[in-house]
Amino acid sequence: MNRLLSITAAVLLPLCSYSQAATQAHVPEVKVMTFNIRTDTPKDSLNAWPFRKDRVAGAIRFYDADIVGTQEVRPHQLNDLQDRLPGYAHVGVGRRNDGNERDELCTLWYKADRFDLLDSGTFWLSETPDKSGSKGWDGAYPRIATWAKLHDRLSGKSLLAINTHLDHKGKMARKQGAKLLIDKAHELAGPLPVVMTGDFNATPSEEPYKVITDTANPHHMTDSRNVAQLIYGPAWTWHNYGRTPLDKRDFIDYLFVDGPLTVSRYGVLAETEGNAYLSDHAPALISIVLD
């Protein structure tokens, strides 16, 4: 009898150890995407939005992104994506917030069956961030950041997601906007992990990127590509519908992170359907584990 118990224990012990290891290894990841979908403009010809909207939504669904920060979204583009992204909820208002059809949003999307929305809002990248429609410094347009605190039902943990689009002309607007972003992220997040998505209109050698990632600043954030355990795809995001030569293409779209999380995977999704592009930017996707 004792011998039988010993044999049984010898068999079950490795199985139990394996089961515990498997349980510990099965930590739910959160997939976060940043995607400048390119505003709808007829001058894009066959690259205009009516020809791309199915591909854009299809990429989000195929990569099964849990949270998506989209930029350059006009109201009718928002409606098109809503129709094509069943199961996703979204937050965000236009940068002018005036109901104009030509207004643009930095919309944050999240899977409604996975996340509970705890809080959300928008602030303007200006000297008066709480003033709707305010334009900052030398910016060509009002610029915004949309944020959401989300509770992940799978892991039982929460995070802060921020989505933004820095100005394309104003150097001071980009620099000061970058400072405001990391300060606001720190203020809003508290102890929560943060993922900040967006088109920052700046390469890693330029000031906005340096402001955000400056380790001398206690509010700094980290470029997820620099800490990912696995990296996939090219070292650029903007390609102008493939017209920019490969050696001239730049990183200007980022997923910055901070707080208790681990970046397991990072990818730039630069695929095409024949000669058809998703956008003039390639989306980027990360997988994170909330620690």
C-alpha positions in Angstrom: 0.0 0.0 0.0 2.8 2.4 1.0 4.6 1.5 -2.2 1.5 2.2 -4.3 1.1 5.6 -2.6 4.7 6.4 -3.3 4.3 5.5 -7.0 1.1 7.6 -7.3 2.8 10.6 -5.6 5.8 10.2 -7.9 3.5 10.4 -11.0 1.2 13.2 -9.7 4.0 15.5 -8.4 5.4 16.3 -11.9 1.8 16.7 -13.2 1.0 19.1 -10.4 4.2 21.1 -11.0 3.4 21.2 -14.7 -0.1 22.4 -14.0 1.1 25.1 -11.7 3.7 26.3 -14.2 1.1 26.3 -17.0 -1.3 28.3 -14.9 1.4 30.8 -14.0 2.5 31.0 -17.7 -1.0 31.7 -18.9 -1.0 35.4 -18.1 -3.5 37.3 -20.4 -1.7 39.7 -22.7 -3.2 43.0 -23.9 -2.6 43.9 -27.5 -2.4 47.7 -28.1 -2.2 49.3 -31.6 -1.4 52.8 -32.8 -2.8 53.6 -36.2 -2.9 56.8 -38.2 -5.7 55.9 -40.6 -5.1 59.0 -42.8 -7.9 61.5 -43.1 -10.4 61.2 -46.0 -9.2 63.4 -48.8 -10.1 63.0 -52.5 -6.6 63.9 -53.7 -5.4 60.5 -52.5 -7.2 59.0 -55.5 -7.2 55.2 -55.2 -5.7 55.5 -51.8 -8.6 57.6 -50.5 -10.7 56.4 -47.6 -13.6 54.8 -49.5 -11.1 52.3 -51.0 -9.3 51.7 -47.7 -11.9 51.6 -45.0 -12.5 47.8 -45.2 -8.7 47.1 -45.1 -8.2 49.4 -42.1 -11.0 47.7 -40.1 -9.9 44.3 -41.4 -6.3 44.8 -40.1 -7.6 45.8 -36.6 -9.8 42.7 -36.5 -7.2 40.4 -38.0 -4.5 41.4 -35.4 -7.2 41.2 -32.7 -6.1 44.4 -31.1 -7.7 44.9 -27.6 -7.0 48.6 -27.5 -6.5 50.9 -30.6 -5.5 54.5 -30.8 -6.5 56.0 -34.1 -5.5 59.4 -35.4 -6.9 61.7 -38.2 -10.4 60.3 -37.8 -13.2 62.4 -39.2 -16.7 61.9 -38.0 -17.8 59.9 -41.1 -14.7 57.7 -40.8 -15.6 57.1 -37.2 -19.0 55.9 -38.3 -17.5 53.7 -41.0 -15.2 52.0 -38.4 -18.0 51.6 -35.9 -20.0 49.7 -38.6 -16.9 47.5 -39.3 -15.7 46.9 -35.7 -18.4 45.1 -33.9 -17.6 44.5 -30.3 -15.5 47.6 -29.9 -16.5 50.7 -27.9 -14.8 54.0 -28.3 -14.1 57.4 -26.6 -13.0 60.7 -28.0 -14.1 64.1 -29.2 -12.9 66.2 -32.1 -9.9 68.6 -31.7 -12.2 71.6 -32.4 -15.1 69.8 -30.7 -17.6 71.8 -32.8 -19.5 69.1 -34.6 -18.0 70.1 -37.9 -17.7 67.2 -40.4 -14.1 68.2 -41.1 -13.1 67.9 -37.5 -10.6 65.2 -36.5 -10.6 62.9 -33.5 -7.9 60.8 -31.8 -10.3 58.0 -31.0 -9.5 55.3 -28.5 -11.1 51.9 -29.2 -11.4 49.0 -26.8 -13.0 45.6 -26.7 -16.3 46.1 -24.8 -16.5 42.5 -23.7 -13.1 42.6 -22.1 -12.7 46.1 -20.5 -14.8 48.2 -18.2 -14.5 51.9 -18.8 -13.6 53.5 -15.5 -13.1 57.0 -16.6 -12.2 59.0 -19.8 -11.6 62.4 -21.1 -9.8 64.7 -23.5 -7.3 67.5 -23.0 -5.9 70.0 -25.4 -2.2 70.3 -26.1 -2.0 74.0 -25.3 -1.4 76.5 -22.5 -5.0 75.9 -21.5 -5.4 72.1 -21.7 -9.0 72.2 -20.3 -10.2 74.7 -22.9 -12.0 72.9 -25.7 -10.6 73.8 -29.1 -7.6 75.7 -27.8 -4.5 75.8 -30.1 -1.2 75.7 -28.4 2.0 77.7 -29.0 3.0 77.8 -32.7 0.7 74.9 -33.7 -1.1 74.9 -37.0 -4.2 73.2 -35.5 -5.7 72.5 -32.1 -4.2 69.2 -30.9 -5.7 66.8 -28.4 -5.0 63.8 -26.3 -7.9 61.3 -25.5 -7.5 59.1 -22.5 -9.3 56.2 -20.9 -8.9 54.2 -17.7 -9.8 50.7 -18.5 -10.3 47.7 -16.1 -9.3 44.4 -17.7 -11.7 41.7 -16.7 -9.3 38.9 -17.7 -6.4 39.9 -15.5 -8.3 41.9 -12.9 -5.9 44.8 -13.5 -6.4 48.3 -14.8 -4.4 50.6 -17.1 -4.4 54.1 -18.5 -4.5 54.5 -22.3 -3.7 57.8 -24.0 -3.9 58.6 -27.7 -2.6 61.7 -29.4 -1.4 63.4 -32.5 1.3 66.2 -32.2 1.3 69.1 -34.6 3.0 68.7 -38.0 4.3 72.3 -38.2 4.9 73.9 -34.9 8.2 72.9 -33.3 7.4 74.6 -30.0 3.9 73.0 -30.1 5.5 69.5 -30.5 8.0 70.1 -27.7 5.6 71.6 -25.2 2.9 69.1 -26.2 5.3 66.3 -25.4 6.0 67.8 -22.0 2.3 68.2 -21.3 1.6 64.6 -22.3 4.0 63.0 -19.9 3.0 65.3 -17.0 -0.7 64.6 -17.7 0.0 60.9 -18.0 1.7 60.9 -14.6 -1.2 62.9 -13.1 -3.9 60.7 -14.5 -2.3 57.3 -14.0 -1.3 57.4 -10.4 0.0 53.8 -9.8 -1.6 52.4 -13.0 0.5 51.3 -15.9 0.3 53.6 -19.0 0.4 53.1 -22.7 0.5 56.2 -24.9 -0.2 55.8 -28.6 0.1 58.3 -31.3 1.5 60.0 -34.3 4.2 62.3 -32.8 5.5 63.8 -36.0 9.0 63.4 -34.7 11.8 60.9 -35.3 13.8 59.5 -32.3 16.5 62.1 -32.9 14.1 65.0 -32.5 13.1 67.0 -29.4 9.6 65.6 -28.7 10.9 62.0 -28.6 13.8 63.1 -26.4 11.5 65.0 -24.1 9.2 62.0 -23.6 12.0 59.5 -23.1 14.4 61.7 -21.0 15.3 59.5 -18.0 16.4 62.6 -16.1 12.7 63.5 -15.9 10.8 61.3 -13.3 7.7 61.5 -15.5 9.5 60.1 -18.6 8.1 57.2 -20.6 9.8 54.4 -22.5 9.6 53.6 -26.2 8.1 50.1 -26.2 10.2 49.0 -29.1 13.3 49.5 -27.0 12.2 47.1 -24.3 10.1 44.5 -26.2 11.2 40.9 -25.9 10.5 40.3 -29.6 10.6 42.8 -32.4 9.1 42.4 -35.9 8.8 44.5 -39.0 10.7 47.4 -40.5 12.4 50.3 -38.6 9.9 52.9 -39.9 6.2 53.7 -39.8 5.6 56.6 -42.3 5.9 55.7 -46.0 3.5 58.0 -47.9 1.7 55.2 -49.6 5.0 53.6 -50.5 6.2 56.6 -52.4 9.0 57.5 -49.9 12.2 55.5 -50.7 13.0 52.9 -48.1 16.1 54.7 -46.8 14.1 57.9 -46.3 11.3 56.4 -44.3 11.0 57.5 -40.6 9.6 56.4 -37.3 7.1 58.9 -36.2 4.4 56.7 -34.7 5.0 55.2 -31.2 3.7 53.3 -28.3 5.3 54.7 -25.1 4.9 52.8 -21.9 5.3 53.4 -18.2 4.6 51.7 -14.9 4.1 48.1 -13.9 3.9 46.3 -17.3 6.1 44.1 -19.5 6.3 44.4 -23.3 6.5 41.0 -24.8 6.1 41.8 -28.5 6.4 44.8 -30.8 5.6 44.9 -34.5 5.3 47.4 -37.4 2.6 46.1 -39.7 3.8 47.1 -43.1 1.9 44.7 -45.3 -0.1 45.6 -48.4 -2.8 43.9 -50.5 -1.0 43.9 -53.8 -0.2 47.6 -54.3 -3.0 48.7 -51.9 -2.0 50.2 -48.6 -3.7 50.4 -45.3 -2.7 54.1 -44.9 0.2 56.4 -45.5 1.4 55.2 -42.1 2.0 51.6 -41.0 0.3 50.7 -37.8 2.3 49.4 -34.9 1.2 46.8 -32.4 2.5 45.7 -29.0 1.6 42.9 -26.6 1.9 43.7 -23.0 1.4 42.0 -19.6 0.1 44.1 -16.8 2.3 43.3 -13.8 
